[in-house]
């Protein structure tokens, strides 16, 4: 039989270790995670015990997570439910997870962080793309960030956190064509010849002589 909750910590960008908890419903299914806001395990445990006494360990099931709440452990190498499932079928590296975590923290949360997941529509994603264009990001860079967001929201659909995939209504930016500049290095052989007072320089493209 499971305990009512389990704790774990993760490092946040500031360098602090913050504790989160999973809770279990009546059927033993693990739900969460949710933040405790505590930096020590003892404080986090006391926080959860307090929630148990108030009957609030499990948040209202009708409450929709914000993008920031949803993303807290999504790319966490040790605790992500998404990565755990993906590793069953595909070889992943921690650097892949860490790279996407940075995209979330530095690019996606500043724009989508406070939005409820069900409010992130194709229209909102398109507005974000317009902002990225206005900020002079290259399309290839933005499309990479787009891929991270798409992975996360498709998972939310799969887990029935949201009802519809917003990416059905929006697409990636135009793939830019890179112009290749060909540099031609001209190698010419020069021959200096002299005959008495006459001399000249011969190259591959002609002969010039002077007296």
C-alpha positions, 0 to 999 in steps of 0.5 A: 500500500502506498503512502499518501505522498512521496517527496523528491527535489530538483534544482531550479535555475537559481541553484536552490533545491526545491521539494515537490510531491506526488500524491495517490488517489483511492485507486493507488494511482500516482498524481502530480507532481506539485510544488511544496515551495520548501527547501528541506525534506522535513519542511516539505513533509510537514507541508504535505502533512498539513495538506492531508489534515486539511483534505487538500493533498490532492488539488481540485481535479477540475483545476487546470494547470498553467504551462509553468506548473505543467512544465516543472518536471516535464524534462527532468531526467529522473522524474519525468513521466514523459521521458520515462515512457520515451526511454522504453522505445527510444534511446535518449540522452540527458543532454537532450532533456537538459537542452529542452529544459533550458528552452522551457525556462528561458523561452517558453515560460516567459511567454506561456508560463501563466497561461492555463494549458487549455488556453494555449490555442493555435492562435496563441501559438501563432501570436508567439511566433509573430513575437519571435519574428519581431525579435529577429530570431531565425526561423530555424531557431524558432522552429526548434523551440516550436518542436519543444512546445509541440512535444509537451502539449501533444503529451498533455493531449495523450494524458487527457490533461487537455482535450485538443491538440492546438497544433492542428491549427498552426504550423512551423515557420518557413524554412529559410534557404541558406545562400552558399557563397563559393570562394574561388582561390585563384592559383596562377603560375608566374614565370619571369623571363629575361632576354638581354634587356627584355623581360616579361611576366607570363601568367595563366591569363596572358603575357605582359612585356615591357622594354 
